[in-house]
Amino acid sequence: MDDQKTNEGGVGPIIATVIILAVIILGGFYFWSQRGAQIAPAADAPVVAPLTAEQVQAVEKQSTSDDTASIEADLKATNTAGVDASLTQ
């Protein structure tokens, strides 16, 4: 009679353990896939070309002054012809 009592109820905890492990594993895969999606760049992301020497020199020529006349002079000297080129591709 003691043998029957020890065999009863052994299936429930095993099933619960399997379900809990399955939920943990599936949750791990979900978070891993979300992390991978954040790290990988988008396929349609625009490729930005590196700055040329002329562009670097143009930035270095700008004034460090914060008065209105200096800012306006820097804006007039700035070439904005290709600013939106990567947005229209």
Secondary structure, 3 states (H helix, E strand, C coil): CHHHHHHCCCHHHHHHHHHHHHHHHHHHHHHHHHHHHHHCCCCCCCCCCCCCHHHHHHHHCCCCCCCHHHHHHHHHHCCCCCCCCCCCC
